[in-house]
């Protein structure tokens, strides 16, 4: 599953967990439907130079790991 977030009006270059998607709600609904395993691919990050991008990637990974633990 692709993990990506968005900000209004139509911005998708945001780090997951910093935008408007209700990820706990989405994951709960997916679990109800039988999604219990499989790869989660972080698709987009907030743009920036390499050090900032690496920081955003680490933040996104931590967010997704905490999300699936819940």
CHARMM internal coordinates of N, CA and C (Angstrom, degrees):
IC EDIT
DIST 1 N 1 CA 1.4360
DIST 1 CA 1 C 1.5190
ANGL 1 N 1 CA 1 C 108.30
DIST 1 C 2 N 1.2936
ANGL 1 CA 1 C 2 N 115.97
DIHE 1 N 1 CA 1 C 2 N 139.01
DIST 2 N 2 CA 1.4581
ANGL 1 C 2 N 2 CA 122.37
DIHE 1 CA 1 C 2 N 2 CA 177.26
DIST 2 CA 2 C 1.5197
ANGL 2 N 2 CA 2 C 109.03
DIHE 1 C 2 N 2 CA 2 C -84.65
DIST 2 C 3 N 1.3245
ANGL 2 CA 2 C 3 N 116.54
DIHE 2 N 2 CA 2 C 3 N 130.05
DIST 3 N 3 CA 1.4585
ANGL 2 C 3 N 3 CA 122.14
DIHE 2 CA 2 C 3 N 3 CA 179.07
DIST 3 CA 3 C 1.5235
ANGL 3 N 3 CA 3 C 107.52
DIHE 2 C 3 N 3 CA 3 C -107.38
DIST 3 C 4 N 1.3235
ANGL 3 CA 3 C 4 N 116.24
DIHE 3 N 3 CA 3 C 4 N 112.59
DIST 4 N 4 CA 1.4585
ANGL 3 C 4 N 4 CA 119.95
DIHE 3 CA 3 C 4 N 4 CA 177.15
DIST 4 CA 4 C 1.5146
ANGL 4 N 4 CA 4 C 109.02
DIHE 3 C 4 N 4 CA 4 C -146.13
DIST 4 C 5 N 1.2765
ANGL 4 CA 4 C 5 N 115.79
DIHE 4 N 4 CA 4 C 5 N 154.92
DIST 5 N 5 CA 1.4580
ANGL 4 C 5 N 5 CA 122.76
DIHE 4 CA 4 C 5 N 5 CA -176.86
DIST 5 CA 5 C 1.5216
ANGL 5 N 5 CA 5 C 108.49
DIHE 4 C 5 N 5 CA 5 C -117.67
DIST 5 C 6 N 1.3223
ANGL 5 CA 5 C 6 N 117.12
DIHE 5 N 5 CA 5 C 6 N 178.28
DIST 6 N 6 CA 1.4554
ANGL 5 C 6 N 6 CA 120.56
DIHE 5 CA 5 C 6 N 6 CA 175.23
DIST 6 CA 6 C 1.5240
ANGL 6 N 6 CA 6 C 109.48
DIHE 5 C 6 N 6 CA 6 C -151.26
DIST 6 C 7 N 1.3092
ANGL 6 CA 6 C 7 N 114.47
DIHE 6 N 6 CA 6 C 7 N 160.22
DIST 7 N 7 CA 1.4585
ANGL 6 C 7 N 7 CA 122.17
DIHE 6 CA 6 C 7 N 7 CA 173.18
DIST 7 CA 7 C 1.5205
ANGL 7 N 7 CA 7 C 107.54
DIHE 6 C 7 N 7 CA 7 C -130.97
DIST 7 C 8 N 1.3044
ANGL 7 CA 7 C 8 N 116.10
DIHE 7 N 7 CA 7 C 8 N 147.17
DIST 8 N 8 CA 1.4662
ANGL 7 C 8 N 8 CA 119.97
DIHE 7 CA 7 C 8 N 8 CA -178.48
DIST 8 CA 8 C 1.5105
ANGL 8 N 8 CA 8 C 109.87
DIHE 7 C 8 N 8 CA 8 C -68.27
DIST 8 C 9 N 1.3283
ANGL 8 CA 8 C 9 N 119.12
DIHE 8 N 8 CA 8 C 9 N 147.16
DIST 9 N 9 CA 1.4450
ANGL 8 C 9 N 9 CA 124.13
DIHE 8 CA 8 C 9 N 9 CA 3.58
DIST 9 CA 9 C 1.5278
ANGL 9 N 9 CA 9 C 113.52
DIHE 8 C 9 N 9 CA 9 C -82.64
DIST 9 C 10 N 1.3240
ANGL 9 CA 9 C 10 N 119.20
DIHE 9 N 9 CA 9 C 10 N -41.26
DIST 10 N 10 CA 1.4638
ANGL 9 C 10 N 10 CA 120.37
DIHE 9 CA 9 C 10 N 10 CA -178.72
DIST 10 CA 10 C 1.5168
ANGL 10 N 10 CA 10 C 111.37
DIHE 9 C 10 N 10 CA 10 C -146.74
DIST 10 C 11 N 1.3082
ANGL 10 CA 10 C 11 N 117.68
DIHE 10 N 10 CA 10 C 11 N 39.01
DIST 11 N 11 CA 1.4659
ANGL 10 C 11 N 11 CA 121.53
DIHE 10 CA 10 C 11 N 11 CA -176.83
DIST 11 CA 11 C 1.5177
ANGL 11 N 11 CA 11 C 109.52
DIHE 10 C 11 N 11 CA 11 C -91.31
DIST 11 C 12 N 1.3348
ANGL 11 CA 11 C 12 N 116.70
DIHE 11 N 11 CA 11 C 12 N 123.83
DIST 12 N 12 CA 1.4673
ANGL 11 C 12 N 12 CA 120.80
DIHE 11 CA 11 C 12 N 12 CA -179.71
DIST 12 CA 12 C 1.5272
ANGL 12 N 12 CA 12 C 112.70
DIHE 11 C 12 N 12 CA 12 C -114.75
DIST 12 C 13 N 1.3260
ANGL 12 CA 12 C 13 N 117.10
DIHE 12 N 12 CA 12 C 13 N 0.21
DIST 13 N 13 CA 1.4665
ANGL 12 C 13 N 13 CA 119.14
DIHE 12 CA 12 C 13 N 13 CA 178.55
DIST 13 CA 13 C 1.5309
ANGL 13 N 13 CA 13 C 109.88
DIHE 12 C 13 N 13 CA 13 C -90.59
DIST 13 C 14 N 1.3229
ANGL 13 CA 13 C 14 N 115.34
DIHE 13 N 13 CA 13 C 14 N 57.64
DIST 14 N 14 CA 1.4622
ANGL 13 C 14 N 14 CA 121.89
DIHE 13 CA 13 C 14 N 14 CA 178.38
DIST 14 CA 14 C 1.5224
ANGL 14 N 14 CA 14 C 109.03
DIHE 13 C 14 N 14 CA 14 C -123.10
DIST 14 C 15 N 1.2928
ANGL 14 CA 14 C 15 N 116.45
DIHE 14 N 14 CA 14 C 15 N 148.60
DIST 15 N 15 CA 1.4591
ANGL 14 C 15 N 15 CA 121.95
DIHE 14 CA 14 C 15 N 15 CA 179.31
DIST 15 CA 15 C 1.5230
ANGL 15 N 15 CA 15 C 109.54
DIHE 14 C 15 N 15 CA 15 C -71.82
DIST 15 C 16 N 1.3460
ANGL 15 CA 15 C 16 N 117.98
DIHE 15 N 15 CA 15 C 16 N 132.44
DIST 16 N 16 CA 1.4649
ANGL 15 C 16 N 16 CA 120.06
DIHE 15 CA 15 C 16 N 16 CA 178.30
DIST 16 CA 16 C 1.5308
ANGL 16 N 16 CA 16 C 111.57
DIHE 15 C 16 N 16 CA 16 C -51.87
DIST 16 C 17 N 1.3342
ANGL 16 CA 16 C 17 N 113.98
DIHE 16 N 16 CA 16 C 17 N 134.41
DIST 17 N 17 CA 1.4484
ANGL 16 C 17 N 17 CA 120.28
DIHE 16 CA 16 C 17 N 17 CA -179.13
DIST 17 CA 17 C 1.5114
ANGL 17 N 17 CA 17 C 113.50
DIHE 16 C 17 N 17 CA 17 C 97.08
DIST 17 C 18 N 1.3403
ANGL 17 CA 17 C 18 N 117.36
DIHE 17 N 17 CA 17 C 18 N -8.95
DIST 18 N 18 CA 1.4597
ANGL 17 C 18 N 18 CA 120.21
DIHE 17 CA 17 C 18 N 18 CA -179.88
DIST 18 CA 18 C 1.5196
ANGL 18 N 18 CA 18 C 112.42
DIHE 17 C 18 N 18 CA 18 C -110.11
DIST 18 C 19 N 1.3088
ANGL 18 CA 18 C 19 N 116.53
DIHE 18 N 18 CA 18 C 19 N -2.57
DIST 19 N 19 CA 1.4615
ANGL 18 C 19 N 19 CA 120.71
DIHE 18 CA 18 C 19 N 19 CA -177.62
DIST 19 CA 19 C 1.5116
ANGL 19 N 19 CA 19 C 112.19
DIHE 18 C 19 N 19 CA 19 C -106.81
DIST 19 C 20 N 1.3204
ANGL 19 CA 19 C 20 N 115.89
DIHE 19 N 19 CA 19 C 20 N -143.41
DIST 20 N 20 CA 1.4509
ANGL 19 C 20 N 20 CA 122.28
DIHE 19 CA 19 C 20 N 20 CA -170.56
DIST 20 CA 20 C 1.5326
ANGL 20 N 20 CA 20 C 115.42
DIHE 19 C 20 N 20 CA 20 C -104.24
DIST 20 C 21 N 1.3209
ANGL 20 CA 20 C 21 N 118.14
DIHE 20 N 20 CA 20 C 21 N -6.08
DIST 21 N 21 CA 1.4659
ANGL 20 C 21 N 21 CA 120.26
DIHE 20 CA 20 C 21 N 21 CA -178.50
DIST 21 CA 21 C 1.5331
ANGL 21 N 21 CA 21 C 109.97
DIHE 20 C 21 N 21 CA 21 C -71.28
DIST 21 C 22 N 1.3146
ANGL 21 CA 21 C 22 N 116.35
DIHE 21 N 21 CA 21 C 22 N 133.61
DIST 22 N 22 CA 1.4640
ANGL 21 C 22 N 22 CA 122.71
DIHE 21 CA 21 C 22 N 22 CA 175.73
DIST 22 CA 22 C 1.5296
ANGL 22 N 22 CA 22 C 107.59
DIHE 21 C 22 N 22 CA 22 C -86.30
DIST 22 C 23 N 1.3113
ANGL 22 CA 22 C 23 N 116.37
DIHE 22 N 22 CA 22 C 23 N 80.38
DIST 23 N 23 CA 1.4611
ANGL 22 C 23 N 23 CA 120.61
DIHE 22 CA 22 C 23 N 23 CA -174.93
DIST 23 CA 23 C 1.5286
ANGL 23 N 23 CA 23 C 113.85
DIHE 22 C 23 N 23 CA 23 C -61.53
DIST 23 C 24 N 1.3463
ANGL 23 CA 23 C 24 N 119.92
DIHE 23 N 23 CA 23 C 24 N -41.54
DIST 24 N 24 CA 1.4706
ANGL 23 C 24 N 24 CA 117.69
DIHE 23 CA 23 C 24 N 24 CA 176.81
DIST 24 CA 24 C 1.5326
ANGL 24 N 24 CA 24 C 112.14
DIHE 23 C 24 N 24 CA 24 C -58.71
DIST 24 C 25 N 1.3271
ANGL 24 CA 24 C 25 N 116.50
DIHE 24 N 24 CA 24 C 25 N -39.65
DIST 25 N 25 CA 1.4600
ANGL 24 C 25 N 25 CA 120.61
DIHE 24 CA 24 C 25 N 25 CA 177.78
DIST 25 CA 25 C 1.5208
ANGL 25 N 25 CA 25 C 112.41
DIHE 24 C 25 N 25 CA 25 C -66.52
DIST 25 C 26 N 1.3176
ANGL 25 CA 25 C 26 N 116.45
DIHE 25 N 25 CA 25 C 26 N -42.01
DIST 26 N 26 CA 1.4708
ANGL 25 C 26 N 26 CA 121.00
DIHE 25 CA 25 C 26 N 26 CA 178.45
DIST 26 CA 26 C 1.5250
ANGL 26 N 26 CA 26 C 109.96
DIHE 25 C 26 N 26 CA 26 C -62.76
DIST 26 C 27 N 1.3217
ANGL 26 CA 26 C 27 N 116.73
DIHE 26 N 26 CA 26 C 27 N -47.33
DIST 27 N 27 CA 1.4687
ANGL 26 C 27 N 27 CA 119.84
DIHE 26 CA 26 C 27 N 27 CA -178.64
DIST 27 CA 27 C 1.5267
ANGL 27 N 27 CA 27 C 111.34
DIHE 26 C 27 N 27 CA 27 C -64.65
DIST 27 C 28 N 1.3329
ANGL 27 CA 27 C 28 N 117.80
DIHE 27 N 27 CA 27 C 28 N -39.06
DIST 28 N 28 CA 1.4624
ANGL 27 C 28 N 28 CA 120.77
DIHE 27 CA 27 C 28 N 28 CA 177.83
DIST 28 CA 28 C 1.5263
ANGL 28 N 28 CA 28 C 110.22
DIHE 27 C 28 N 28 CA 28 C -61.17
DIST 28 C 29 N 1.3203
ANGL 28 CA 28 C 29 N 116.45
DIHE 28 N 28 CA 28 C 29 N -43.07
DIST 29 N 29 CA 1.4692
ANGL 28 C 29 N 29 CA 120.45
DIHE 28 CA 28 C 29 N 29 CA 179.65
DIST 29 CA 29 C 1.5272
ANGL 29 N 29 CA 29 C 111.28
DIHE 28 C 29 N 29 CA 29 C -65.74
DIST 29 C 30 N 1.3365
ANGL 29 CA 29 C 30 N 116.67
DIHE 29 N 29 CA 29 C 30 N -40.89
DIST 30 N 30 CA 1.4618
ANGL 29 C 30 N 30 CA 120.01
DIHE 29 CA 29 C 30 N 30 CA 178.19
DIST 30 CA 30 C 1.5272
ANGL 30 N 30 CA 30 C 110.99
DIHE 29 C 30 N 30 CA 30 C -63.73
DIST 30 C 31 N 1.3282
ANGL 30 CA 30 C 31 N 116.98
DIHE 30 N 30 CA 30 C 31 N -40.81
DIST 31 N 31 CA 1.4709
ANGL 30 C 31 N 31 CA 120.40
DIHE 30 CA 30 C 31 N 31 CA 177.92
DIST 31 CA 31 C 1.5254
ANGL 31 N 31 CA 31 C 110.58
DIHE 30 C 31 N 31 CA 31 C -62.82
DIST 31 C 32 N 1.3304
ANGL 31 CA 31 C 32 N 116.61
DIHE 31 N 31 CA 31 C 32 N -40.22
DIST 32 N 32 CA 1.4723
ANGL 31 C 32 N 32 CA 120.58
DIHE 31 CA 31 C 32 N 32 CA 176.62
DIST 32 CA 32 C 1.5279
ANGL 32 N 32 CA 32 C 110.91
DIHE 31 C 32 N 32 CA 32 C -58.14
DIST 32 C 33 N 1.3226
ANGL 32 CA 32 C 33 N 115.74
DIHE 32 N 32 CA 32 C 33 N -35.71
DIST 33 N 33 CA 1.4605
ANGL 32 C 33 N 33 CA 121.20
DIHE 32 CA 32 C 33 N 33 CA -178.23
DIST 33 CA 33 C 1.5202
ANGL 33 N 33 CA 33 C 113.88
DIHE 32 C 33 N 33 CA 33 C -84.67
DIST 33 C 34 N 1.3474
ANGL 33 CA 33 C 34 N 117.40
DIHE 33 N 33 CA 33 C 34 N -0.13
DIST 34 N 34 CA 1.4534
ANGL 33 C 34 N 34 CA 120.19
DIHE 33 CA 33 C 34 N 34 CA 176.09
DIST 34 CA 34 C 1.5207
ANGL 34 N 34 CA 34 C 115.50
DIHE 33 C 34 N 34 CA 34 C 105.29
DIST 34 C 35 N 1.3262
ANGL 34 CA 34 C 35 N 118.21
DIHE 34 N 34 CA 34 C 35 N -0.43
DIST 35 N 35 CA 1.4623
ANGL 34 C 35 N 35 CA 120.78
DIHE 34 CA 34 C 35 N 35 CA 178.47
DIST 35 CA 35 C 1.5243
ANGL 35 N 35 CA 35 C 108.12
DIHE 34 C 35 N 35 CA 35 C -77.86
DIST 35 C 36 N 1.3248
ANGL 35 CA 35 C 36 N 116.32
DIHE 35 N 35 CA 35 C 36 N 103.70
DIST 36 N 36 CA 1.4630
ANGL 35 C 36 N 36 CA 120.13
DIHE 35 CA 35 C 36 N 36 CA -177.36
DIST 36 CA 36 C 1.5185
ANGL 36 N 36 CA 36 C 112.59
DIHE 35 C 36 N 36 CA 36 C -122.92
DIST 36 C 37 N 1.3055
ANGL 36 CA 36 C 37 N 117.97
DIHE 36 N 36 CA 36 C 37 N -8.98
DIST 37 N 37 CA 1.4646
ANGL 36 C 37 N 37 CA 120.61
DIHE 36 CA 36 C 37 N 37 CA -179.14
DIST 37 CA 37 C 1.5189
ANGL 37 N 37 CA 37 C 109.40
DIHE 36 C 37 N 37 CA 37 C -156.90
DIST 37 C 38 N 1.3160
ANGL 37 CA 37 C 38 N 114.25
DIHE 37 N 37 CA 37 C 38 N 159.45
DIST 38 N 38 CA 1.4514
ANGL 37 C 38 N 38 CA 120.05
DIHE 37 CA 37 C 38 N 38 CA 177.50
DIST 38 CA 38 C 1.5104
ANGL 38 N 38 CA 38 C 110.33
DIHE 37 C 38 N 38 CA 38 C 134.79
DIST 38 C 39 N 1.3186
ANGL 38 CA 38 C 39 N 116.40
DIHE 38 N 38 CA 38 C 39 N 166.55
DIST 39 N 39 CA 1.4612
ANGL 38 C 39 N 39 CA 120.09
DIHE 38 CA 38 C 39 N 39 CA -177.77
DIST 39 CA 39 C 1.5287
ANGL 39 N 39 CA 39 C 112.20
DIHE 38 C 39 N 39 CA 39 C -71.96
DIST 39 C 40 N 1.3146
ANGL 39 CA 39 C 40 N 114.81
DIHE 39 N 39 CA 39 C 40 N 143.57
DIST 40 N 40 CA 1.4582
ANGL 39 C 40 N 40 CA 122.46
DIHE 39 CA 39 C 40 N 40 CA 172.48
DIST 40 CA 40 C 1.5261
ANGL 40 N 40 CA 40 C 106.60
DIHE 39 C 40 N 40 CA 40 C -118.06
DIST 40 C 41 N 1.3180
ANGL 40 CA 40 C 41 N 116.75
DIHE 40 N 40 CA 40 C 41 N 115.41
DIST 41 N 41 CA 1.4576
ANGL 40 C 41 N 41 CA 122.29
DIHE 40 CA 40 C 41 N 41 CA -175.55
DIST 41 CA 41 C 1.5211
ANGL 41 N 41 CA 41 C 109.14
DIHE 40 C 41 N 41 CA 41 C -105.86
DIST 41 C 42 N 1.3218
ANGL 41 CA 41 C 42 N 116.81
DIHE 41 N 41 CA 41 C 42 N 120.96
DIST 42 N 42 CA 1.4557
ANGL 41 C 42 N 42 CA 121.32
DIHE 41 CA 41 C 42 N 42 CA 176.59
DIST 42 CA 42 C 1.5184
ANGL 42 N 42 CA 42 C 107.04
DIHE 41 C 42 N 42 CA 42 C -77.33
DIST 42 C 43 N 1.3436
ANGL 42 CA 42 C 43 N 115.57
DIHE 42 N 42 CA 42 C 43 N 116.27
DIST 43 N 43 CA 1.4618
ANGL 42 C 43 N 43 CA 119.52
DIHE 42 CA 42 C 43 N 43 CA -171.09
DIST 43 CA 43 C 1.5227
ANGL 43 N 43 CA 43 C 113.99
DIHE 42 C 43 N 43 CA 43 C -88.57
DIST 43 C 44 N 1.3227
ANGL 43 CA 43 C 44 N 118.46
DIHE 43 N 43 CA 43 C 44 N -40.95
DIST 44 N 44 CA 1.4590
ANGL 43 C 44 N 44 CA 120.84
DIHE 43 CA 43 C 44 N 44 CA -174.94
DIST 44 CA 44 C 1.5205
ANGL 44 N 44 CA 44 C 111.11
DIHE 43 C 44 N 44 CA 44 C -132.77
DIST 44 C 45 N 1.3229
ANGL 44 CA 44 C 45 N 115.37
DIHE 44 N 44 CA 44 C 45 N 152.60
DIST 45 N 45 CA 1.4600
ANGL 44 C 45 N 45 CA 123.23
DIHE 44 CA 44 C 45 N 45 CA 174.62
DIST 45 CA 45 C 1.5183
ANGL 45 N 45 CA 45 C 107.97
DIHE 44 C 45 N 45 CA 45 C -131.52
DIST 45 C 46 N 1.3268
ANGL 45 CA 45 C 46 N 115.96
DIHE 45 N 45 CA 45 C 46 N 159.49
DIST 46 N 46 CA 1.4626
ANGL 45 C 46 N 46 CA 118.93
DIHE 45 CA 45 C 46 N 46 CA 171.96
DIST 46 CA 46 C 1.5154
ANGL 46 N 46 CA 46 C 108.25
DIHE 45 C 46 N 46 CA 46 C -61.84
DIST 46 C 47 N 1.3209
ANGL 46 CA 46 C 47 N 118.23
DIHE 46 N 46 CA 46 C 47 N 138.47
DIST 47 N 47 CA 1.4587
ANGL 46 C 47 N 47 CA 120.90
DIHE 46 CA 46 C 47 N 47 CA -176.48
DIST 47 CA 47 C 1.5261
ANGL 47 N 47 CA 47 C 112.36
DIHE 46 C 47 N 47 CA 47 C -71.60
DIST 47 C 48 N 1.3212
ANGL 47 CA 47 C 48 N 114.99
DIHE 47 N 47 CA 47 C 48 N 159.54
DIST 48 N 48 CA 1.4544
ANGL 47 C 48 N 48 CA 120.90
DIHE 47 CA 47 C 48 N 48 CA 176.45
DIST 48 CA 48 C 1.5130
ANGL 48 N 48 CA 48 C 110.67
DIHE 47 C 48 N 48 CA 48 C 165.97
DIST 48 C 49 N 1.3143
ANGL 48 CA 48 C 49 N 115.55
DIHE 48 N 48 CA 48 C 49 N -179.18
DIST 49 N 49 CA 1.4560
ANGL 48 C 49 N 49 CA 121.35
DIHE 48 CA 48 C 49 N 49 CA 175.89
DIST 49 CA 49 C 1.5294
ANGL 49 N 49 CA 49 C 109.11
DIHE 48 C 49 N 49 CA 49 C -71.14
DIST 49 C 50 N 1.3187
ANGL 49 CA 49 C 50 N 116.97
DIHE 49 N 49 CA 49 C 50 N 167.02
DIST 50 N 50 CA 1.4604
ANGL 49 C 50 N 50 CA 121.99
DIHE 49 CA 49 C 50 N 50 CA -173.68
DIST 50 CA 50 C 1.5267
ANGL 50 N 50 CA 50 C 114.35
DIHE 49 C 50 N 50 CA 50 C -50.46
DIST 50 C 51 N 1.3361
ANGL 50 CA 50 C 51 N 120.64
DIHE 50 N 50 CA 50 C 51 N -49.19
DIST 51 N 51 CA 1.4761
ANGL 50 C 51 N 51 CA 118.77
DIHE 50 CA 50 C 51 N 51 CA 179.91
DIST 51 CA 51 C 1.5328
ANGL 51 N 51 CA 51 C 112.52
DIHE 50 C 51 N 51 CA 51 C -59.14
DIST 51 C 52 N 1.3293
ANGL 51 CA 51 C 52 N 116.85
DIHE 51 N 51 CA 51 C 52 N -41.32
DIST 52 N 52 CA 1.4642
ANGL 51 C 52 N 52 CA 120.69
DIHE 51 CA 51 C 52 N 52 CA 178.79
DIST 52 CA 52 C 1.5207
ANGL 52 N 52 CA 52 C 110.59
DIHE 51 C 52 N 52 CA 52 C -67.57
DIST 52 C 53 N 1.3206
ANGL 52 CA 52 C 53 N 117.00
DIHE 52 N 52 CA 52 C 53 N -40.04
DIST 53 N 53 CA 1.4624
ANGL 52 C 53 N 53 CA 121.20
DIHE 52 CA 52 C 53 N 53 CA 178.88
DIST 53 CA 53 C 1.5256
ANGL 53 N 53 CA 53 C 111.31
DIHE 52 C 53 N 53 CA 53 C -63.32
DIST 53 C 54 N 1.3206
ANGL 53 CA 53 C 54 N 116.45
DIHE 53 N 53 CA 53 C 54 N -42.36
DIST 54 N 54 CA 1.4663
ANGL 53 C 54 N 54 CA 119.89
DIHE 53 CA 53 C 54 N 54 CA 177.62
DIST 54 CA 54 C 1.5184
ANGL 54 N 54 CA 54 C 111.00
DIHE 53 C 54 N 54 CA 54 C -62.78
DIST 54 C 55 N 1.3167
ANGL 54 CA 54 C 55 N 117.12
DIHE 54 N 54 CA 54 C 55 N -40.57
DIST 55 N 55 CA 1.4645
ANGL 54 C 55 N 55 CA 120.49
DIHE 54 CA 54 C 55 N 55 CA 177.49
DIST 55 CA 55 C 1.5260
ANGL 55 N 55 CA 55 C 110.78
DIHE 54 C 55 N 55 CA 55 C -63.00
DIST 55 C 56 N 1.3305
ANGL 55 CA 55 C 56 N 117.22
DIHE 55 N 55 CA 55 C 56 N -41.20
DIST 56 N 56 CA 1.4655
ANGL 55 C 56 N 56 CA 120.79
DIHE 55 CA 55 C 56 N 56 CA 178.07
DIST 56 CA 56 C 1.5265
ANGL 56 N 56 CA 56 C 111.09
DIHE 55 C 56 N 56 CA 56 C -66.08
DIST 56 C 57 N 1.3203
ANGL 56 CA 56 C 57 N 117.47
DIHE 56 N 56 CA 56 C 57 N -38.94
DIST 57 N 57 CA 1.4672
ANGL 56 C 57 N 57 CA 121.25
DIHE 56 CA 56 C 57 N 57 CA 178.46
DIST 57 CA 57 C 1.5282
ANGL 57 N 57 CA 57 C 110.21
DIHE 56 C 57 N 57 CA 57 C -63.06
DIST 57 C 58 N 1.3224
ANGL 57 CA 57 C 58 N 117.09
DIHE 57 N 57 CA 57 C 58 N -42.73
DIST 58 N 58 CA 1.4726
ANGL 57 C 58 N 58 CA 120.34
DIHE 57 CA 57 C 58 N 58 CA 178.41
DIST 58 CA 58 C 1.5183
ANGL 58 N 58 CA 58 C 111.03
DIHE 57 C 58 N 58 CA 58 C -65.29
DIST 58 C 59 N 1.3281
ANGL 58 CA 58 C 59 N 116.42
DIHE 58 N 58 CA 58 C 59 N -40.47
DIST 59 N 59 CA 1.4641
ANGL 58 C 59 N 59 CA 120.68
DIHE 58 CA 58 C 59 N 59 CA 178.06
DIST 59 CA 59 C 1.5317
ANGL 59 N 59 CA 59 C 110.35
DIHE 58 C 59 N 59 CA 59 C -63.07
DIST 59 C 60 N 1.3274
ANGL 59 CA 59 C 60 N 116.87
DIHE 59 N 59 CA 59 C 60 N -42.61
DIST 60 N 60 CA 1.4620
ANGL 59 C 60 N 60 CA 121.23
DIHE 59 CA 59 C 60 N 60 CA 179.98
DIST 60 CA 60 C 1.5228
ANGL 60 N 60 CA 60 C 111.20
DIHE 59 C 60 N 60 CA 60 C -65.59
DIST 60 C 61 N 1.3329
ANGL 60 CA 60 C 61 N 116.63
DIHE 60 N 60 CA 60 C 61 N -42.46
DIST 61 N 61 CA 1.4623
ANGL 60 C 61 N 61 CA 119.51
DIHE 60 CA 60 C 61 N 61 CA 179.00
DIST 61 CA 61 C 1.5266
ANGL 61 N 61 CA 61 C 110.74
DIHE 60 C 61 N 61 CA 61 C -61.74
DIST 61 C 62 N 1.3204
ANGL 61 CA 61 C 62 N 116.90
DIHE 61 N 61 CA 61 C 62 N -44.99
DIST 62 N 62 CA 1.4621
ANGL 61 C 62 N 62 CA 120.58
DIHE 61 CA 61 C 62 N 62 CA 178.51
DIST 62 CA 62 C 1.5279
ANGL 62 N 62 CA 62 C 110.60
DIHE 61 C 62 N 62 CA 62 C -60.89
DIST 62 C 63 N 1.3245
ANGL 62 CA 62 C 63 N 116.59
DIHE 62 N 62 CA 62 C 63 N -43.52
DIST 63 N 63 CA 1.4609
ANGL 62 C 63 N 63 CA 121.06
DIHE 62 CA 62 C 63 N 63 CA 179.12
DIST 63 CA 63 C 1.5212
ANGL 63 N 63 CA 63 C 110.92
DIHE 62 C 63 N 63 CA 63 C -59.31
DIST 63 C 64 N 1.3223
ANGL 63 CA 63 C 64 N 117.29
DIHE 63 N 63 CA 63 C 64 N -47.74
DIST 64 N 64 CA 1.4694
ANGL 63 C 64 N 64 CA 120.78
DIHE 63 CA 63 C 64 N 64 CA -177.99
DIST 64 CA 64 C 1.5365
ANGL 64 N 64 CA 64 C 110.40
DIHE 63 C 64 N 64 CA 64 C -66.52
DIST 64 C 65 N 1.3294
ANGL 64 CA 64 C 65 N 117.44
DIHE 64 N 64 CA 64 C 65 N -40.75
DIST 65 N 65 CA 1.4660
ANGL 64 C 65 N 65 CA 119.73
DIHE 64 CA 64 C 65 N 65 CA 178.72
DIST 65 CA 65 C 1.5215
ANGL 65 N 65 CA 65 C 110.93
DIHE 64 C 65 N 65 CA 65 C -61.80
DIST 65 C 66 N 1.3246
ANGL 65 CA 65 C 66 N 117.96
DIHE 65 N 65 CA 65 C 66 N -42.12
DIST 66 N 66 CA 1.4576
ANGL 65 C 66 N 66 CA 120.83
DIHE 65 CA 65 C 66 N 66 CA 178.22
DIST 66 CA 66 C 1.5221
ANGL 66 N 66 CA 66 C 111.08
DIHE 65 C 66 N 66 CA 66 C -68.29
DIST 66 C 67 N 1.2970
ANGL 66 CA 66 C 67 N 116.58
DIHE 66 N 66 CA 66 C 67 N -34.65
DIST 67 N 67 CA 1.4604
ANGL 66 C 67 N 67 CA 121.93
DIHE 66 CA 66 C 67 N 67 CA 179.95
DIST 67 CA 67 C 1.5306
ANGL 67 N 67 CA 67 C 111.25
DIHE 66 C 67 N 67 CA 67 C -63.00
DIST 67 C 68 N 1.3259
ANGL 67 CA 67 C 68 N 117.18
DIHE 67 N 67 CA 67 C 68 N -44.30
DIST 68 N 68 CA 1.4653
ANGL 67 C 68 N 68 CA 119.01
DIHE 67 CA 67 C 68 N 68 CA -177.06
DIST 68 CA 68 C 1.5187
ANGL 68 N 68 CA 68 C 112.61
DIHE 67 C 68 N 68 CA 68 C -78.98
DIST 68 C 69 N 1.3210
ANGL 68 CA 68 C 69 N 117.12
DIHE 68 N 68 CA 68 C 69 N -17.19
DIST 69 N 69 CA 1.4749
ANGL 68 C 69 N 69 CA 120.40
DIHE 68 CA 68 C 69 N 69 CA 175.39
DIST 69 CA 69 C 1.5104
ANGL 69 N 69 CA 69 C 111.73
DIHE 68 C 69 N 69 CA 69 C -74.12
DIST 69 C 70 N 1.3177
ANGL 69 CA 69 C 70 N 116.44
DIHE 69 N 69 CA 69 C 70 N -26.83
DIST 70 N 70 CA 1.4866
ANGL 69 C 70 N 70 CA 121.07
DIHE 69 CA 69 C 70 N 70 CA -175.31
DIST 70 CA 70 C 1.5149
ANGL 70 N 70 CA 70 C 111.81
DIHE 69 C 70 N 70 CA 70 C -68.40
END
COOR INIT
IC SEED 1 N 1 CA 1 C
IC BUILD
